[in-house]
Amino acid sequence: MLYIQQNLLFLIFYAFSNVFIYYLYPMTHSLMNSIDKYKNINPEHKKIYFVSNLIKGIVLGLFTPLAFGILYSYFIHNIWNRSLIKSLASTYCSLDLVSIFCIQKMQFNTLVHHIMVQVLFLISLLCFDFREDTISKPIVIYAIFSTFAFSVNLYLALRLILEKNIKLIATISSIIYQFSCTINWSYQCYYLYISEIDIIFKILYSILILGVVSDDIVLIKFLNKNGYLKTN
């Protein structure tokens, strides 16, 4: 209850972010309707899929310098900027939550991913206050490296309206994504190995994070299939 009271402002900000991003959908849809290739997207529900990924890709791209700054401040100067982390995390989670309600026929693994993101965010905020010495730390690191792969969301949107160089975009996105995931997963395993947090939290965290990891793997295979990095 104490953490809830302390973080009431960030819960309000989280709610505001959801409303703001929700209204970005019709605004972006209206702007994109001036492009013929967008108007020709069929079936109709794929337009919302396009809008969702375009918004997420742009927002995460804008967040990338700030996310890198968090990593730099922590690993170089040992500064854990909780206020900035909470602000970025609130918006990051809003992107996924709004997409759950707006996108029709969302793949099950993606749905699980988005739900796990909300669970991990609320646990970090309300139970651990995003403190460095808790399970919140690897959660933040995972989100940061996911942010670096913003080009994946841009590809998922642009592939619906572009024809030229789309395989190249898929390939570049896959390379960035695989590089980010390799570092990310390695850090997660290392942290869980050396951390002195309770074994119960380690097990619960591992179960939750596997829901996110499984979607990462599916997406990497999809990028490779549609790019130049063919995988069987």
N, C-alpha and C positions, 0 to 999 in steps of 0.2 A: 504493500500500500504506500510506503514511503517513496519508493521509486516512481509510482504512478503520480503522486503529488509533485515530485520534483520534475517530472517530465511531461506535465500537463501541457506546457507550451508546445512541446514537440509533437504530442498527440494531436493538438489543434492544427499544427503545421502539416502533419500527415493527412488530416482530413481535408484541409485546404488544398493540398497538392492533388488529392484525388479528384476534387471538384474541378480544379483548374485544368488538369490533364483530360478529364472527361469532356470538357467544353472545347478542348483543342481538336478533338476528333471531327466535329461538324465543321469547324473553321478550316481545318486542313482539307477536308473533303471538298468544301466549296472552292478553295483555291485550286485544287488539283483538277476540278471539273473543266477547267479551261484548257486542259491538255487532252488531245484526242485519244492518245493511247491509254490514258487513265479511264476515260469514258467508255472505252471499248473492253475493259476488263470484265470477264465473265467467269463464273457466275457473280452476281452482284455482291455477295457477302465478302468476296475477295478484296473488294475495294477497302473495306474496313480493316482487313488483314494488312493491306498495303499501308494504310494510314497509321495503324498501330506500330508497325515496324519502322516506318519513316520517323515518327515522333520519337520512338525509343532510341533509334540510331543517332539522331541529331542531339537529343538531350545527353545521352551517354558520351557522345563526342565532345560536347561542351564541358562535361564533368571530368574528362580525362586529365587535363592539367591539374585540377584540384585533387583528383585521386592520386596522381603521381606525387603531388606535394605532401599528401598524408604519409605515403610510403617513405619519402625522402626525410621528412621531419622525424619519423619514428626511428628508422634504421640508422640515420646519420646523426641526428641530434637527440634521440630518445625522448621525443615530444609526441604525446598521444593526444591529438586535438579532438576531444570528445564532442564539442559543440558543432564543429564542422562535419564530423562523422555522422552525428545524428541528423543534421540538416540534409546531407546528401543521401543518407539511407532512407529518410522519409520519402524523398522524391523518387528514388530508385524503386522502392517498393510500390509506390503509387502507379508507376508505369505498368507493372505487372498486374496489380489488382484491377485497374481499369480495363485492361485487355481481357481479363477473365469474363467480365460482364458485357464487353462490346463485341468480341470476336465470336462468330458462330463456328461450330464444328472444329473447335480447338483440339489438337492432338492430345491424347491422354497424358503422354509423358511431359508435354509442355504445361498442361494443366497442373500436374503434380509439382513441377518445377516452380510455377508461380505461387502455388499454395505454400510450399516449403519456404519460399522467400519471405512470405508474410509471417509465418510461424517463427522463423529464425529472427526476423526483425523485432517482433513483439517480445520474444524471450529476451533478446539483448537489451531492449529499451526498458521493459517493465521489471525484469528480474535481476539484471546485472548492470543496468545503467551504462552499458557500453564501456565498462571499465577494462583496462588493459590486462589485468590479472585474472580475467575470467574467460569463459568460452566465447565471449563476444569478439575477442581478438582474431581468431581464425575466420570467424564469420565476416568480419570487416575485410580481411585480406582477400577472401574469396570474392566478395563483391567488387573490390578494387580491380582484380584481374579480369573479372567479367566485364567491367566497364571498358577496359583497354580493347576489348574485342567488339567495339561498337560497329565496326564495318560489317559484321555478320548481319545485324538487323537492317542495315542499309541495303545489303545484297538481297535479303529476303523481300524487301519492298521493290527495289529497282528491277529485279528479274521479271516482274510482271509487266513492265513497260519498255524495257530495253532489249535490244537484240545484239548489238555490237559490243564486244569486249565483256559480255556478261560472264563467260567462262573464266576470264582473267580475274574479274572481281571475286568470283567464287573461290578461285585458287588462292589469291592473296588473303582473303578473309579466313580461309581454312588454315593457312600457314600461321597467321597471327593468332588465331584461336587455339591451335594446337600448341603453339609456343607458350601462350598464356596459361593454358590448362596444365601443361607439363610442369611449369614452375609452381602453379597454384596447388596442384595435387601433391607435389613433392613437399611443399611447405606444410600442407594439412597433415600429411603423415608424420613429418618431422615434429610438428607441434604436439600432436597427440602422443607421440613417443616420449618426448622430454618433459611435457607438462606435468605438474603435480596436482592438477585438478582431480576431483573425485572420479573414480573409474565409471560410476553411473552416468555422469555427465558426458564422459568420453564416448560411451556406448550410445547414448541417446543422440548425441551430436552426429556420430557416424551414421546412424540410421537415417536421420533427417537429411544430412548432406548427400547421401547416396541418391536421394530423389532428384537432387539438382545435377549430380554427376551423370546420372543415366541420360538426362536430357542433353547434356553437353556432348556425350558420346554419339547419340543419335544425330545431333546437328552436325557434328564433324563428318560423319559418314555421308550425310546429305550433301554437304559442301564438296566433299571429294568426288562424289558421284556426278555432280553437276559442273565440276571444274576439270582441271587437267590432272589432278591427283586421284586417279581411279583406284577404288578399293573394292575388293570382292565381298 
